[in-house]
């Protein structure tokens, strides 16, 4: 009797099903192996060239790397990011995202996941991380005040209402970190500046400076952590505090800088955080004017002003301080201008598209990344050639933050 091979005897349908089943198992095994390899690869990579892009309309952040200019992943579920900012842990692995809805979210950039998320207030505006990296402070609009958290667990350490002497609560803005595990911030309605000392995390110490000016709206800290300056919205000028000598109090600089010109409606508040420094000069956006002010840091007096395309929002310097890049409030928010610092001339004007919201330089300044919200993309420019070299898709992008900020005061 002739034997029939099992292979030949099997029904074509059974054979096909068996092959498909085996193929599916093999494919699944390969996928699991591949995923494990990706996780291992992510866990083992450095963080020095990573970045986070806030996608404001989707409640998500995108993780990117600047060396190859690629997207690594997206993390969702971060709530209302319509006005969001973030800071990094000392090692650059974790981002602490401050959302408009009062959310504080700790994100693992290597694991591409949310570690913990809490709602700590009704309306938040930003935050900072202490010099030792152990403490997160969050500034709140509603209710007005600052809350302090442990950076590892996000457990609440202190709730510090921003209540002035007359009993009113104020919105808190301009919160920055200072050397010595201290923070500085401003009270919008009260017109005050407060210093928070957390050298002893168990016992916060507050020093208050009243009547610094009308409606401080944002603030800067000098690169050495010495000078804290609050821009005033209710009047022309900057309230300046020497944090090395706080006993000297707050003094007014650039007083009435706009008095000789026509004041215009303010369509978007300028941001002073990350202000541009070159040598002994600072480049500051003028409130309600189409100008960038140049300030001599030795005297804190105006040295010059540069006419620009519109009302400046961000005025940021390339890391080598050779250039300053400026973006603008509506209706001119489709434009970016580049100022050459030695000549104080505008050397390039770009029009990436409507909704240019933020700019960030790569760590050594060879590239500038620009968020173009209404075009759903990030544009990347060569800062020497002043030409576009690439773009990445992103969902309504706003803030761009690179991990080298972790080693900088006030960032």
C-alpha positions as CSV (number, residue, x, y, z in Angstrom):
1,X,0.0,0.0,0.0
2,X,1.4,3.3,-1.1
3,X,1.9,5.7,1.8
4,X,0.6,9.2,1.3
5,X,2.7,12.0,2.7
6,X,1.0,14.0,5.4
7,X,2.0,17.1,3.6
8,X,0.3,16.0,0.5
9,X,-2.7,14.4,2.2
10,X,-3.5,17.5,4.3
11,X,-6.3,19.6,3.0
12,X,-5.2,22.9,1.3
13,X,-7.4,24.8,3.8
14,X,-5.9,23.1,6.8
15,X,-2.4,23.6,5.5
16,X,-3.1,27.3,4.8
17,X,-4.6,27.8,8.3
18,X,-1.6,26.1,10.0
19,X,0.9,28.2,8.1
20,X,-1.0,31.4,9.0
21,X,-1.3,30.4,12.7
22,X,2.5,29.7,12.8
23,X,3.2,33.0,11.0
24,X,1.0,34.9,13.4
25,X,2.8,33.4,16.4
26,X,6.2,34.2,14.9
27,X,5.1,37.8,14.0
28,X,3.8,38.4,17.5
29,X,7.1,37.0,19.0
30,X,9.1,39.3,16.7
31,X,6.9,42.3,17.6
32,X,7.4,41.6,21.3
33,X,11.2,41.2,20.8
34,X,11.2,44.5,18.8
35,X,9.2,46.3,21.5
36,X,11.5,45.1,24.2
37,X,14.5,46.2,22.1
38,X,13.0,49.6,21.7
39,X,12.3,49.9,25.4
40,X,15.9,48.8,26.2
41,X,17.2,51.2,23.7
42,X,15.2,54.1,25.1
43,X,16.2,53.3,28.6
44,X,19.9,53.2,27.7
45,X,20.1,56.4,25.6
46,X,21.3,59.7,26.9
47,X,19.0,62.7,27.4
48,X,21.3,65.6,26.4
49,X,19.8,66.1,23.0
50,X,16.1,65.4,23.8
51,X,13.4,68.0,23.6
52,X,9.7,68.3,24.3
53,X,7.1,70.0,22.1
54,X,3.8,71.0,23.6
55,X,0.8,70.2,21.4
56,X,-1.6,72.7,22.9
57,X,-4.9,71.6,21.3
58,X,-4.5,67.9,21.9
59,X,-3.3,67.7,25.5
60,X,-0.2,66.0,24.4
61,X,3.6,66.4,24.2
62,X,5.9,65.2,21.5
63,X,9.4,63.9,22.4
64,X,12.1,64.7,19.8
65,X,15.9,64.5,19.5
66,X,17.9,67.3,18.0
67,X,20.9,65.4,16.6
68,X,19.0,63.6,13.9
69,X,16.0,66.0,14.1
70,X,13.5,63.2,14.5
71,X,10.4,62.5,16.5
72,X,10.7,59.7,19.1
73,X,7.1,59.5,20.4
74,X,4.0,61.2,21.7
75,X,2.6,61.2,25.3
76,X,-1.1,62.0,25.6
77,X,-3.5,62.8,28.5
78,X,-1.9,65.9,29.9
79,X,-5.1,68.0,30.0
80,X,-5.4,71.7,29.0
81,X,-2.1,72.8,27.5
82,X,-3.4,76.1,26.0
83,X,-0.8,77.9,28.0
84,X,1.7,75.3,29.1
85,X,5.3,75.4,30.2
86,X,7.7,72.8,31.7
87,X,11.0,72.3,33.5
88,X,13.3,69.3,33.5
89,X,14.8,67.2,36.2
90,X,18.6,67.6,36.8
91,X,19.4,64.5,34.6
92,X,17.0,65.6,31.8
93,X,15.0,62.4,32.1
94,X,11.8,63.8,33.5
95,X,9.7,66.8,32.4
96,X,7.3,68.5,34.8
97,X,4.5,70.0,32.7
98,X,2.4,72.9,34.1
99,X,-1.0,73.0,32.4
100,X,-3.6,75.8,32.3
101,X,-6.1,73.6,34.1
102,X,-3.9,73.5,37.2
103,X,-2.5,70.1,36.2
104,X,1.1,69.2,37.2
105,X,2.3,66.2,35.2
106,X,5.6,64.3,35.6
107,X,6.6,62.7,32.3
108,X,9.3,60.1,31.7
109,X,11.0,61.0,28.4
110,X,12.8,57.7,28.0
111,X,9.8,55.5,29.0
112,X,7.5,57.7,27.0
113,X,4.9,57.7,29.8
114,X,3.2,59.7,32.4
115,X,4.6,58.9,35.8
116,X,2.1,60.9,37.8
117,X,-0.5,63.6,37.2
118,X,-2.3,65.8,39.7
119,X,-4.7,68.7,39.5
120,X,-3.2,71.2,42.0
121,X,-5.2,74.3,41.3
122,X,-8.0,75.8,39.2
123,X,-5.8,77.8,36.8
124,X,-2.0,77.6,36.6
125,X,0.6,79.7,34.7
126,X,3.9,77.9,35.1
127,X,6.5,76.7,37.6
128,X,10.1,76.1,38.5
129,X,12.4,73.5,39.9
130,X,14.9,74.1,42.8
131,X,18.6,74.2,42.4
132,X,19.0,70.7,44.0
133,X,16.2,69.3,41.9
134,X,14.2,68.1,44.9
135,X,11.4,70.7,44.8
136,X,8.8,71.9,42.3
137,X,7.1,75.2,42.8
138,X,3.9,76.1,40.8
139,X,2.5,79.5,40.3
140,X,-1.3,79.8,40.2
141,X,-3.9,82.2,38.9
142,X,-6.8,80.6,40.7
143,X,-6.6,80.5,43.6
144,X,-3.7,83.0,43.6
145,X,-0.6,81.6,45.2
146,X,2.3,79.1,45.0
147,X,2.2,75.4,45.8
148,X,5.4,73.5,46.5
149,X,5.8,69.7,45.7
150,X,8.3,67.0,46.1
151,X,9.8,66.3,42.7
152,X,10.0,62.6,43.2
153,X,6.5,61.9,44.4
154,X,4.6,65.1,43.6
155,X,3.4,65.1,47.3
156,X,2.3,68.6,48.4
157,X,4.8,70.2,50.8
158,X,3.4,73.8,51.1
159,X,0.5,75.9,50.1
160,X,1.4,79.6,50.1
161,X,-1.5,81.9,49.2
162,X,-0.5,85.2,47.5
163,X,-2.5,87.4,49.9
164,X,-1.4,91.0,50.2
165,X,-1.8,93.1,53.3
166,X,-5.3,94.2,52.4
167,X,-6.4,90.6,52.2
168,X,-6.7,90.3,48.4
169,X,-5.5,87.2,46.6
170,X,-3.4,87.9,43.5
171,X,-2.5,86.0,40.4
172,X,1.1,84.8,40.6
173,X,3.4,85.2,37.6
174,X,7.1,85.4,36.8
175,X,8.0,82.4,39.1
176,X,11.7,81.5,38.6
177,X,14.3,79.5,40.6
178,X,17.3,81.2,42.3
179,X,20.5,79.8,43.6
180,X,20.3,78.4,47.1
181,X,17.0,76.6,46.6
182,X,15.1,79.9,46.5
183,X,12.4,81.2,44.2
184,X,11.2,84.6,43.2
185,X,7.7,85.6,41.9
186,X,5.4,88.5,41.4
187,X,1.8,89.3,42.4
188,X,-0.1,90.8,39.5
189,X,-3.0,92.6,41.3
190,X,-1.0,93.5,44.4
191,X,2.0,94.8,42.6
192,X,4.5,93.0,44.8
193,X,7.6,90.7,44.5
194,X,8.1,87.9,46.9
195,X,11.2,85.8,47.7
196,X,10.7,82.2,48.8
197,X,13.6,80.6,50.7
198,X,13.4,76.8,50.8
199,X,16.9,75.9,52.1
200,X,15.0,74.1,54.8
201,X,12.1,72.5,52.9
202,X,10.2,72.1,56.2
203,X,10.2,75.8,57.0
204,X,9.6,78.1,54.0
205,X,10.7,81.7,54.6
206,X,9.0,84.6,52.6
207,X,10.4,88.1,52.1
208,X,7.9,90.5,50.6
209,X,8.6,93.6,48.6
210,X,5.4,95.7,48.3
211,X,4.5,98.5,45.9
212,X,7.0,97.6,43.2
213,X,4.7,99.0,40.4
214,X,1.4,98.4,38.7
215,X,0.6,94.9,37.4
216,X,3.8,93.0,37.0
217,X,3.1,90.6,34.2
218,X,6.2,88.5,33.6
219,X,9.8,88.3,34.8
220,X,13.4,87.4,34.0
221,X,16.3,86.3,36.0
222,X,19.8,87.1,34.9
223,X,22.0,84.1,33.9
224,X,24.0,84.3,37.1
225,X,20.8,84.3,39.2
226,X,21.4,87.7,40.6
227,X,18.9,90.1,39.1
228,X,15.2,89.5,39.1
229,X,13.2,91.9,36.9
230,X,9.4,92.1,36.7
231,X,8.0,93.8,33.6
232,X,5.1,96.2,34.4
233,X,2.0,96.1,32.4
234,X,0.1,98.9,34.2
235,X,3.0,101.4,33.6
236,X,6.2,101.6,31.6
237,X,9.2,100.2,33.4
238,X,10.8,97.2,35.1
239,X,10.9,96.5,38.8
240,X,14.4,95.2,39.5
241,X,15.5,93.2,42.6
242,X,19.1,92.4,43.4
243,X,18.8,89.0,45.0
244,X,22.4,89.2,46.3
245,X,21.4,92.3,48.2
246,X,17.7,92.0,48.9
247,X,18.0,94.5,51.8
248,X,18.4,97.2,49.2
249,X,14.8,96.7,48.0
250,X,13.3,97.0,44.6
251,X,14.2,99.8,42.2
252,X,12.6,101.0,39.0
253,X,14.6,100.8,35.7
254,X,13.5,101.8,32.2
255,X,11.0,104.1,33.8
256,X,8.5,105.6,31.4
257,X,10.4,104.3,28.3
258,X,7.3,104.7,26.1
259,X,6.3,108.3,27.2
260,X,7.5,109.9,24.0
261,X,5.6,107.7,21.6
262,X,2.0,106.6,20.9
263,X,1.0,103.6,23.1
264,X,-0.7,100.8,21.1
265,X,-3.2,98.2,22.2
266,X,-1.4,95.1,23.5
267,X,-2.5,92.0,21.6
268,X,-0.4,89.5,23.4
269,X,1.7,89.9,26.5
270,X,5.5,89.8,25.8
271,X,7.5,87.1,27.6
272,X,10.6,88.2,29.5
273,X,11.7,84.6,30.5
274,X,14.7,83.7,28.5
275,X,15.5,87.3,27.7
276,X,18.4,87.9,25.4
277,X,21.8,88.7,26.8
278,X,24.9,89.6,24.9
279,X,27.9,90.8,26.8
280,X,26.7,93.5,29.2
281,X,23.6,94.3,27.2
282,X,20.1,92.9,27.5
283,X,17.5,92.9,24.7
284,X,14.0,93.3,26.0
285,X,10.5,93.3,24.3
286,X,8.8,96.6,24.7
287,X,5.2,96.4,25.9
288,X,2.7,97.7,23.3
289,X,5.4,99.0,20.9
290,X,7.1,97.8,17.7
291,X,10.5,97.9,19.3
292,X,13.2,95.9,21.1
293,X,14.9,97.8,23.9
294,X,18.6,97.4,24.5
295,X,19.6,97.8,28.2
296,X,23.0,98.3,29.6
297,X,23.2,95.9,32.5
298,X,25.9,97.9,34.3
299,X,23.7,100.9,34.7
300,X,20.3,99.4,33.9
301,X,19.6,102.3,31.5
302,X,18.3,102.2,28.0
303,X,21.2,102.1,25.5
304,X,19.2,101.9,22.3
305,X,16.1,100.6,20.7
306,X,15.5,98.7,17.4
307,X,12.3,99.1,15.4
308,X,10.9,95.7,14.5
309,X,8.0,94.2,12.5
310,X,5.4,94.2,15.2
311,X,4.9,93.9,19.0
312,X,7.6,91.5,20.1
313,X,6.6,88.5,22.3
314,X,9.8,86.4,22.6
315,X,13.3,88.0,22.2
316,X,15.8,85.2,22.5
317,X,19.6,85.1,21.9
318,X,21.5,82.4,20.1
319,X,23.7,80.6,22.6
320,X,26.8,82.4,21.3
321,X,25.0,85.7,21.7
322,X,25.7,86.8,18.1
323,X,22.1,86.9,17.1
324,X,18.7,87.7,18.6
325,X,15.5,86.1,17.2
326,X,12.2,87.9,17.6
327,X,8.6,86.7,17.1
328,X,5.5,88.8,17.3
329,X,1.9,89.2,18.6
330,X,-1.1,89.1,16.3
331,X,-1.7,90.3,13.6
332,X,2.1,89.9,12.8
333,X,2.5,86.4,14.3
334,X,3.4,84.9,11.0
335,X,6.9,86.5,11.1
336,X,10.3,86.0,12.7
337,X,13.1,88.5,12.5
338,X,16.8,88.0,13.2
339,X,18.9,90.9,14.7
340,X,22.7,90.9,14.2
341,X,24.0,92.0,17.6
342,X,27.3,93.7,16.5
343,X,25.5,95.9,13.9
344,X,22.1,96.0,15.7
345,X,20.5,95.5,12.3
346,X,17.7,93.2,11.2
347,X,19.5,90.8,8.8
348,X,16.7,88.4,8.0
349,X,12.9,88.3,8.1
350,X,11.1,84.9,7.8
351,X,7.4,84.3,7.3
352,X,6.9,80.7,8.4
353,X,3.1,81.1,8.6
354,X,0.4,82.1,11.0
355,X,0.7,81.2,14.7
356,X,4.5,81.4,15.3
357,X,4.4,80.9,19.0
358,X,7.9,79.9,20.2
359,X,11.5,79.5,19.3
360,X,14.2,77.3,20.8
361,X,17.9,77.0,19.9
362,X,19.7,73.7,19.9
363,X,22.3,73.5,22.7
364,X,25.2,75.0,20.7
365,X,23.0,77.3,18.6
366,X,23.5,75.8,15.1
367,X,19.8,75.4,14.6
368,X,16.6,77.2,15.6
369,X,13.3,75.3,16.0
370,X,10.2,77.3,15.5
371,X,6.6,76.3,16.3
372,X,4.1,77.2,13.6
373,X,0.8,76.4,15.2
374,X,-1.7,77.1,12.4
375,X,0.4,74.9,9.9
376,X,0.7,72.0,12.4
377,X,4.5,71.8,12.1
378,X,7.9,72.7,13.5
379,X,10.3,74.5,11.2
380,X,14.0,74.1,11.6
381,X,16.5,76.7,10.5
382,X,20.3,76.9,10.0
383,X,21.3,79.9,12.1
384,X,24.4,80.6,10.0
385,X,22.9,80.3,6.6
386,X,19.6,81.7,7.8
387,X,17.7,79.2,5.7
388,X,15.2,76.5,6.5
389,X,16.6,73.0,6.5
390,X,13.7,70.8,7.7
391,X,10.3,70.5,9.3
392,X,8.5,68.1,11.5
393,X,4.7,67.5,11.7
394,X,3.2,68.5,15.1
395,X,-0.4,69.0,16.3
396,X,-0.9,72.7,17.0
397,X,2.5,73.1,18.5
398,X,3.4,75.9,21.0
399,X,6.3,75.7,23.5
400,X,9.5,74.0,22.5
401,X,11.8,72.9,25.4
402,X,15.2,71.2,25.1
403,X,16.8,69.3,28.0
404,X,19.9,71.5,28.3
405,X,17.6,73.9,30.1
406,X,18.0,71.5,33.1
407,X,21.4,73.1,33.8
408,X,20.4,76.7,33.5
409,X,19.1,79.1,36.2
410,X,15.6,80.3,35.6
411,X,14.8,77.8,32.8
